[in-house]
């Protein structure tokens, strides 16, 4: 009986030891595998993050090489014709620009070189006319920017009426400025200019072809209209001869000498 108990005790002890050894081996195996399992990379994809602010614009890159020339198929005759037209237009604009500069230059001079009817350096007695409407509108009233004007009489209210200035001495003139009646819508629209050293021996200003020049006058009652002569004239007497007019012959005048 005692022997059986001992044998049983030994048997259970062996089983217990064996079970402990098995668990120890399992623990050892687990301990050996654990570092290998943790050393493997573990990746879990999360949701995308919020977009950051836009960065600054970088410096401009180097310019690339020029590409090959293109090809154009066109009608050369049309191109040449267009080129000639453009050259012609350009030439016209240059001529117009030159004329405008010339006129503006003379206008500027006219403002500082009046002959004297406005300033009354020309005496009243030195301004005469073909007729007068009344003494209130006599020839010496026809001074540029004056408060009144020269007005022709009713019978003489027609082409050929004139107002004349005696310069007293030979004087060089380059143009004339005219103006309408400040009180009413009356002005001279076209006129001629004659000049000379004797009242009965005057000749008209002419163009390059020898034709008497007809100058364009006013289109309203107050504007200054400057007309330059083709060439400066030198004379003692200068006569403004009316060619066309608005309503009634009525005007104011000034000659310029530079």
C-alpha atoms as one frame of an Amber mdcrd trajectory, in Angstrom:
protein
   0.000   0.000   0.000   2.774   2.347   0.906   4.607   1.410  -2.260   1.522
   2.186  -4.401   1.201   5.595  -2.796   4.813   6.406  -3.497   4.539   5.202
  -7.037   1.476   7.345  -7.529   3.210  10.296  -5.991   6.168   9.827  -8.299
   3.874   9.489 -11.299   2.015  12.669 -10.535   5.292  14.444  -9.867   6.613
  13.390 -13.247   3.407  14.505 -14.938   3.593  17.818 -13.111   7.231  18.330
 -14.065   6.487  17.393 -17.635   3.637  19.827 -17.815   5.790  22.554 -16.325
   8.558  21.839 -18.818   6.048  22.048 -21.687   4.790  25.357 -20.487   8.349
  26.586 -20.070   9.147  25.609 -23.625   5.985  27.385 -24.797   6.925  30.484
 -22.805  10.425  30.380 -24.227   9.059  30.012 -27.695   6.741  32.923 -27.093
   9.574  34.993 -25.735  11.693  34.162 -28.751   8.911  34.941 -31.255   7.754
  38.197 -29.617  10.718  40.332 -30.700  10.327  39.036 -34.273   6.613  39.898
 -34.331   7.174  43.441 -32.995  10.045  44.102 -35.408   7.712  43.700 -38.421
   6.418  47.099 -39.758   2.786  47.740 -39.000   1.063  50.265 -41.414  -2.429
  51.646 -41.017  -3.555  54.312 -43.673  -5.312  57.228 -41.979  -7.549  59.920
 -43.613  -5.701  62.674 -45.637  -4.685  65.770 -43.720  -5.954  69.332 -44.371
  -4.362  71.096 -47.356  -1.712  73.582 -46.339  -1.409  77.189 -47.624  -0.067
  77.771 -51.126   3.646  78.400 -51.254   5.323  81.429 -52.803   5.817  81.596
 -56.601   9.271  80.493 -57.547  11.679  82.503 -59.730  11.030  82.651 -63.469
  12.752  79.941 -65.406  15.163  80.500 -68.234  13.707  81.383 -71.632  13.547
  78.545 -74.082  15.137  78.483 -77.485  13.409  80.249 -80.396  11.297  77.904
 -82.463  11.639  77.400 -86.179  10.237  80.157 -88.415   6.661  79.742 -89.558
   5.440  79.760 -93.094   2.843  82.017 -94.682   1.176  81.579 -98.013  -0.272
  84.883 -99.210  -0.853  87.026-102.267   2.224  89.216-102.551   0.497  91.725
-104.832  -2.152  92.411-102.188   0.530  92.779 -99.537   2.475  95.260-101.639
  -0.675  97.211-102.355  -1.520  97.354 -98.651   2.016  98.476 -97.840   1.794
 101.307-100.355  -1.560 102.396 -98.921  -0.162 102.454 -95.392   2.848 104.479
 -96.525   0.552 106.948 -98.252  -1.629 107.338 -95.142   1.453 107.750 -92.960
   2.781 110.449 -95.288  -0.519 112.297 -95.164  -0.553 112.224 -91.367   2.992
 113.611 -91.290   2.012 116.457 -93.617  -1.094 117.238 -91.557   0.965 117.201
 -88.355   3.483 119.575 -89.952   0.695 121.966 -91.017  -0.858 121.907 -87.527
   2.496 122.655 -85.891   3.083 125.507 -88.313  -0.353 127.012 -87.701  -0.066
 126.683 -83.914   3.363 128.324 -84.046   1.975 131.275 -85.982  -1.042 131.510
 -83.681   1.309 131.759 -80.738   3.219 134.497 -82.522   0.009 136.326 -83.405
  -0.813 136.619 -79.721   2.405 138.580 -79.093   2.816 140.332 -82.484  -0.427
 142.195 -83.289  -0.055 145.138 -85.594  -2.031 147.592 -83.505  -5.725 147.833
 -84.332  -6.682 146.129 -81.064  -4.256 148.160 -78.951  -5.317 151.380 -80.782
  -1.785 152.053 -81.912  -3.539 152.398 -85.260  -5.463 155.663 -84.975  -9.217
 155.947 -85.592  -8.625 158.127 -88.644  -6.398 155.417 -90.148  -9.302 152.933
 -90.325 -11.733 153.603 -93.184 -14.476 151.603 -94.923 -16.638 151.488 -98.027
 -19.671 152.521 -95.941 -20.997 152.541 -92.368 -24.351 151.594 -90.931 -24.140
 154.535 -88.537 -21.507 156.514 -86.641 -21.878 154.025 -83.795 -20.554 151.281
 -86.091 -17.883 153.167 -88.059 -14.668 151.557 -89.303 -12.616 152.240 -86.164
 -15.188 150.200 -84.188 -13.928 147.163 -86.070 -11.046 146.450 -83.675 -10.430
 142.855 -82.572 -12.150 142.046 -79.240 -13.838 145.452 -79.190 -17.259 145.900
 -77.608 -18.729 146.900 -80.978 -17.979 146.192 -84.654 -17.811 147.780 -88.067
 -21.154 147.359 -89.871 -21.672 148.192 -93.551 -24.670 150.286 -94.617 -27.762
 148.572 -95.982 -27.144 149.637 -99.609 -23.521 148.486 -99.356 -24.352 145.191
 -97.651 -22.978 143.050-100.484 -19.842 141.423-101.852 -17.048 143.932-102.363
 -17.638 145.973 -99.211 -14.339 146.692 -97.474 -12.516 148.029 -94.434  -9.007
 149.455 -94.865  -6.095 150.205 -92.532  -3.381 152.794 -93.220  -0.135 151.674
 -91.559   1.455 155.110 -92.251   4.721 153.430 -93.288   5.611 150.293 -95.221
   4.972 147.404 -92.868   5.555 143.671 -93.203   2.429 141.602 -92.507   2.126
 137.836 -92.329  -1.585 137.332 -91.650  -4.934 138.617 -90.457  -7.331 137.726
 -87.633 -11.063 138.413 -87.976 -14.039 138.195 -85.648 -17.804 138.752 -85.880
 -20.202 141.198 -84.253 -20.235 140.647 -80.449 -23.865 141.789 -80.123 -25.609
 139.740 -82.812 -25.163 136.787 -85.161 -23.433 138.672 -87.969 -19.998 137.898
 -89.372 -17.921 137.590 -92.543 -17.503 134.014 -93.787 -15.095 134.581 -96.726
 -12.909 137.453 -97.861  -9.934 138.666 -99.914  -6.970 140.825 -98.900  -5.451
 143.542-101.110  -2.396 145.663-100.346  -0.082 148.317-101.748   1.640 151.634
-101.168  -1.120 153.742-102.750  -4.868 153.400-102.102  -5.674 153.264-105.825
  -2.937 150.744-106.710  -3.672 147.723-104.553  -3.247 144.098-105.587  -4.786
 140.976-104.092  -2.874 138.312-102.200  -2.518 135.392-104.625  -1.698 131.711
-104.451   1.199 129.997-106.223  -0.855 129.696-109.419  -1.516 133.441-109.593
  -5.146 133.256-108.463  -6.637 135.696-105.958  -6.870 133.914-102.607 -10.236
 133.681-100.884  -9.762 133.160 -97.157 -12.191 131.339 -94.902 -13.612 133.575
 -92.181 -15.831 133.157 -89.143 -18.494 130.605 -88.280 -19.663 132.435 -85.150
 -19.536 135.931 -83.696 -16.705 135.698 -81.164 -14.073 133.177 -82.291 -10.714
 134.412 -83.579  -9.934 133.083 -87.060  -6.314 133.473 -88.149  -5.326 133.239
 -91.811  -1.674 133.399 -92.818  -0.535 134.729 -96.167   1.449 132.372 -98.424
   4.304 134.873 -98.242   4.784 137.951 -96.037   3.575 141.148 -97.687   5.015
 144.637 -97.284   2.689 147.595 -97.746   1.311 150.776 -96.256  -2.340 150.123
 -97.074  -4.128 146.841 -96.390  -7.744 146.303 -97.399 -10.081 143.575 -96.169
 -12.629 142.888 -98.968 -15.816 140.981 -98.043 -16.708 138.001-100.256 -19.477
 136.234 -98.271 -21.158 136.952 -94.939 -23.771 135.838 -92.418 -26.956 137.993
 -92.188 -25.175 141.358 -92.506 -21.600 142.531 -93.068 -20.259 143.112 -89.586
 -16.791 142.346 -88.263 -13.727 143.105 -86.144 -10.127 142.802 -87.346  -6.424
 142.657 -86.465  -3.339 142.200 -88.638  -0.234 140.365 -87.454   3.306 141.020
 -88.436   5.270 137.999 -87.254
